């Protein structure tokens, strides 16, 4: 069962995949991406991911030449070709290859790359233990709602977390928590769940939106509002969401225990509800509430 790649209409093994050395994605980080996973060979909320990809591309003036339906077909073909049941799918679209100049080239065709790798789900033992995280200053650019290839601040933050013995880093901007280096964050105070609101400093994940929907359906009080870092540290629970994380408890922040220092009941409940929906409900083509959070003008 191979790891494979799709590069501009050509299928190849992942190890053999190549792009032009003058591609602007390599030269400038001039591009956008999405991460999608499968459950039992089914891409999870594929249409929503592709709609967000299209919006991100439009935000930086990259025209997506392929329709959403065509991209969906390519993804399904890749899943079939790879043969894996659980797959991690990265889609990257760059402005394309051109001589290195900062200004947009006049005539260039975007590069479309998809990679299909075997996904190893997070072990139950890791979930039962929970994550340790650190806080770092948010030094990213002012359009974090665009899922761009410019991830150096995220890379540096994650490496700082690893070097300190933690697994994730949470960004703090102007004294307020925003999101993780690769995750959205939630805090729990009593029976109320609070998550930072969408805006230019936060990329609302597909899993984040699904948790908001699940909470509303189940009668759980989930509020979107800003929290100071001081308030955030006093939460009874903290948990993260993401495509591969799903719903993951945080048990330690900056070396200090959160709540009782073990995964909390709200995160465990939402994780169970999330997995139940993944298992029992057909993947919906549309999630209406996403439209308000996928992009900004």
C-alpha positions as CSV (number, residue, x, y, z in Angstrom):
1,X,0.0,0.0,0.0
2,X,2.0,3.0,-1.2
3,X,2.3,6.6,-0.2
4,X,1.5,8.5,-3.4
5,X,1.4,12.0,-4.9
6,X,-0.5,13.9,-7.5
7,X,1.4,16.8,-9.1
8,X,-0.3,18.7,-11.9
9,X,-2.3,15.8,-13.4
10,X,0.4,13.2,-12.9
11,X,0.4,10.4,-10.4
12,X,3.6,9.1,-8.9
13,X,5.0,7.5,-5.8
14,X,5.6,10.1,-3.0
15,X,9.3,9.6,-3.1
16,X,9.4,10.4,-6.9
17,X,7.2,13.5,-6.7
18,X,8.9,16.7,-7.9
19,X,8.1,20.4,-8.5
20,X,10.0,23.0,-10.3
21,X,12.8,24.6,-8.3
22,X,11.5,28.0,-9.3
23,X,8.0,27.3,-8.0
24,X,6.8,30.3,-6.0
25,X,5.7,28.0,-3.2
26,X,9.3,27.0,-2.7
27,X,10.7,30.4,-3.3
28,X,8.3,32.6,-1.3
29,X,5.8,30.3,0.4
30,X,3.4,31.8,-2.1
31,X,0.5,29.3,-1.8
32,X,-2.2,27.7,0.4
33,X,-2.9,24.2,1.7
34,X,-5.4,21.9,3.4
35,X,-5.0,18.8,5.5
36,X,-7.8,16.2,5.2
37,X,-8.1,12.8,6.8
38,X,-10.2,9.7,6.1
39,X,-12.3,7.5,8.3
40,X,-12.6,4.0,7.0
41,X,-11.5,5.2,3.5
42,X,-14.0,8.1,3.5
43,X,-12.5,11.7,3.3
44,X,-13.9,13.6,6.2
45,X,-15.9,16.8,5.2
46,X,-14.0,16.9,1.9
47,X,-16.2,19.6,0.3
48,X,-15.8,21.9,3.3
49,X,-12.0,21.6,3.2
50,X,-11.9,22.3,-0.5
51,X,-14.2,25.3,-0.1
52,X,-11.8,26.7,2.5
53,X,-8.9,26.0,0.1
54,X,-10.7,28.0,-2.6
55,X,-11.3,30.9,-0.3
56,X,-7.7,30.9,1.0
57,X,-6.5,30.9,-2.6
58,X,-8.8,33.8,-3.5
59,X,-7.5,35.8,-0.5
60,X,-4.0,35.8,-2.0
61,X,-5.2,36.0,-5.6
62,X,-4.4,32.5,-6.8
63,X,-7.1,31.3,-9.2
64,X,-8.1,27.7,-8.6
65,X,-8.4,26.4,-12.2
66,X,-10.1,23.1,-11.1
67,X,-13.6,23.0,-9.8
68,X,-14.5,21.7,-6.3
69,X,-16.1,18.6,-8.0
70,X,-12.9,17.9,-10.0
71,X,-10.7,18.2,-6.9
72,X,-13.1,15.9,-5.1
73,X,-12.7,13.3,-7.8
74,X,-8.9,13.6,-7.7
75,X,-8.9,13.1,-3.9
76,X,-11.2,10.0,-4.2
77,X,-8.9,8.6,-6.9
78,X,-5.9,9.1,-4.7
79,X,-7.6,7.3,-1.8
80,X,-8.3,4.4,-4.1
81,X,-4.8,4.3,-5.5
82,X,-3.1,4.4,-2.1
83,X,-5.2,1.5,-0.8
84,X,-4.9,2.8,2.8
85,X,-8.0,2.9,5.0
86,X,-6.8,5.7,7.1
87,X,-5.1,8.4,5.1
88,X,-3.6,11.8,5.7
89,X,-4.1,14.0,2.6
90,X,-2.3,17.2,2.1
91,X,-3.4,19.5,-0.8
92,X,-1.1,22.4,-1.7
93,X,-1.7,25.0,-4.4
94,X,1.0,27.5,-5.2
95,X,1.1,30.4,-7.7
96,X,3.3,28.3,-9.9
97,X,6.8,28.4,-11.3
98,X,8.3,31.7,-12.5
99,X,11.6,33.6,-12.4
100,X,12.2,34.9,-8.9
101,X,10.6,38.3,-8.6
102,X,8.3,39.5,-5.8
103,X,5.6,40.8,-8.1
104,X,3.1,38.4,-9.4
105,X,4.2,36.9,-12.8
106,X,2.0,37.9,-15.7
107,X,1.5,34.4,-17.0
108,X,1.8,31.4,-14.7
109,X,-0.2,28.3,-14.1
110,X,-0.8,27.3,-10.4
111,X,0.9,24.2,-9.2
112,X,-1.5,21.6,-7.6
113,X,0.1,19.0,-5.3
114,X,-1.7,16.3,-3.3
115,X,0.0,13.7,-1.1
116,X,-1.6,10.6,0.3
117,X,0.1,9.0,3.3
118,X,-0.9,6.3,5.7
119,X,-2.4,7.9,8.8
120,X,-1.6,6.3,12.2
121,X,-4.4,7.5,14.6
122,X,-3.4,8.8,18.0
123,X,-3.1,5.9,20.5
124,X,-5.7,5.5,23.3
125,X,-2.8,5.7,25.8
126,X,-1.9,9.2,24.6
127,X,-5.5,10.3,24.9
128,X,-5.8,9.0,28.4
129,X,-2.6,10.8,29.4
130,X,-3.4,14.1,27.7
131,X,-1.1,16.8,26.3
132,X,1.3,19.2,27.8
133,X,1.5,22.6,26.1
134,X,3.4,25.9,26.5
135,X,2.4,29.5,25.7
136,X,4.4,31.6,23.2
137,X,4.0,35.1,21.7
138,X,2.0,35.2,18.5
139,X,4.4,36.6,16.0
140,X,2.4,35.5,12.9
141,X,1.2,37.8,10.2
142,X,-2.1,39.6,10.4
143,X,-4.1,37.2,8.1
144,X,-4.0,33.9,10.0
145,X,-7.5,33.0,8.7
146,X,-5.7,32.3,5.4
147,X,-4.3,28.8,5.5
148,X,-1.1,29.8,3.8
149,X,2.2,27.9,3.4
150,X,4.0,30.5,5.5
151,X,4.3,28.4,8.6
152,X,7.7,29.3,10.0
153,X,6.3,30.9,13.2
154,X,4.2,27.7,13.7
155,X,7.3,25.6,13.1
156,X,9.4,27.6,15.6
157,X,6.6,27.5,18.2
158,X,6.1,23.7,17.9
159,X,9.9,23.2,18.1
160,X,10.0,25.3,21.2
161,X,7.3,23.1,22.7
162,X,9.1,19.9,21.9
163,X,12.4,21.2,23.3
164,X,10.6,22.1,26.5
165,X,9.1,18.6,26.8
166,X,5.6,19.6,25.7
167,X,3.6,18.6,22.6
168,X,2.0,21.9,21.4
169,X,2.4,25.6,21.7
170,X,-0.5,28.1,22.2
171,X,-0.2,31.6,20.7
172,X,-0.8,34.7,22.9
173,X,-1.5,38.0,21.1
174,X,-2.0,41.2,23.1
175,X,-2.6,39.3,26.3
176,X,-5.3,37.0,24.7
177,X,-5.2,33.4,23.6
178,X,-5.8,32.7,19.9
179,X,-5.0,29.2,18.8
180,X,-2.3,26.5,18.8
181,X,0.5,26.1,16.3
182,X,-1.6,23.4,14.7
183,X,-4.9,23.3,16.5
184,X,-7.9,25.3,17.8
185,X,-8.4,25.6,21.5
186,X,-11.3,25.4,23.9
187,X,-11.6,26.0,27.7
188,X,-14.1,24.8,30.2
189,X,-15.5,26.8,33.1
190,X,-18.0,24.7,35.1
191,X,-20.4,23.5,32.4
192,X,-19.6,26.3,29.9
193,X,-17.2,25.9,27.1
194,X,-15.4,28.9,25.7
195,X,-13.4,29.2,22.5
196,X,-11.8,32.2,20.9
197,X,-14.0,33.8,18.2
198,X,-13.1,33.7,14.5
199,X,-11.2,36.6,13.0
200,X,-8.0,37.5,11.2
201,X,-5.8,35.9,13.9
202,X,-7.5,32.5,14.0
203,X,-8.1,29.8,11.4
204,X,-11.4,28.1,12.2
205,X,-10.8,24.4,11.7
206,X,-13.4,22.0,10.3
207,X,-13.2,20.0,13.5
208,X,-13.7,23.2,15.6
209,X,-16.9,24.0,13.6
210,X,-18.2,20.4,14.0
211,X,-17.6,20.6,17.8
212,X,-19.6,23.8,17.9
213,X,-22.4,22.1,16.0
214,X,-22.3,19.0,18.3
215,X,-22.4,21.2,21.4
216,X,-25.4,23.2,20.1
217,X,-27.3,20.0,19.2
218,X,-26.6,18.4,22.6
219,X,-27.5,21.4,24.6
220,X,-23.9,22.2,25.8
221,X,-23.2,25.8,26.4
222,X,-20.4,26.8,24.0
223,X,-19.5,30.5,23.8
224,X,-17.2,32.2,21.3
225,X,-15.5,35.0,23.0
226,X,-12.0,36.4,23.8
227,X,-10.2,35.3,26.9
228,X,-7.2,36.8,28.5
229,X,-4.3,34.4,29.1
230,X,-4.8,35.0,32.8
231,X,-8.4,33.9,32.6
232,X,-7.5,31.0,30.3
233,X,-5.0,29.5,32.8
234,X,-7.8,29.3,35.4
235,X,-10.0,27.0,33.3
236,X,-11.3,23.8,34.7
237,X,-10.4,22.1,31.5
238,X,-8.6,22.9,28.3
239,X,-8.8,20.9,25.1
240,X,-7.6,21.2,21.5
241,X,-9.3,20.2,18.2
242,X,-7.8,19.5,14.8
243,X,-8.0,17.1,11.9
244,X,-5.7,14.5,13.3
245,X,-6.0,15.5,17.0
246,X,-9.8,15.3,16.8
247,X,-10.6,16.3,20.5
248,X,-7.5,16.2,22.8
249,X,-7.3,17.2,26.4
250,X,-4.6,19.4,27.8
251,X,-3.4,18.5,31.2
252,X,-0.5,20.9,31.7
253,X,0.1,24.5,30.6
254,X,3.6,26.0,31.1
255,X,4.4,23.2,33.5
256,X,1.3,23.9,35.6
257,X,-1.5,21.3,35.9
258,X,-4.9,22.2,34.4
259,X,-7.9,21.2,36.5
260,X,-7.0,17.9,38.2
261,X,-4.0,17.3,35.9
262,X,-5.9,14.7,33.9
263,X,-8.3,14.7,30.9
264,X,-11.6,16.3,31.9
265,X,-15.1,15.1,31.5
266,X,-16.3,17.7,29.0
267,X,-13.5,16.9,26.6
268,X,-14.1,13.2,27.0
269,X,-17.8,13.7,26.4
270,X,-17.3,15.8,23.2
271,X,-14.8,13.3,21.9
272,X,-17.3,10.5,22.4
273,X,-20.0,12.5,20.6
274,X,-17.5,13.4,17.8
275,X,-16.5,9.8,17.3
276,X,-20.2,8.7,17.3
277,X,-21.0,11.2,14.6
278,X,-18.0,10.1,12.5
279,X,-19.1,6.4,12.8
280,X,-22.8,6.6,12.5
281,X,-23.7,9.6,10.4
282,X,-23.0,9.9,6.6
283,X,-20.4,12.6,5.9
284,X,-22.5,15.7,5.0
285,X,-21.8,17.6,1.9
286,X,-22.6,20.9,3.4
287,X,-22.2,22.4,6.9
288,X,-24.2,25.6,6.7
289,X,-22.6,27.2,9.8
290,X,-19.2,27.0,8.1
291,X,-20.0,29.7,5.6
292,X,-19.6,32.5,8.2
293,X,-16.1,31.4,9.2
294,X,-14.3,30.2,6.1
295,X,-13.0,33.6,5.0
296,X,-13.0,37.3,5.5
297,X,-13.3,40.2,3.1
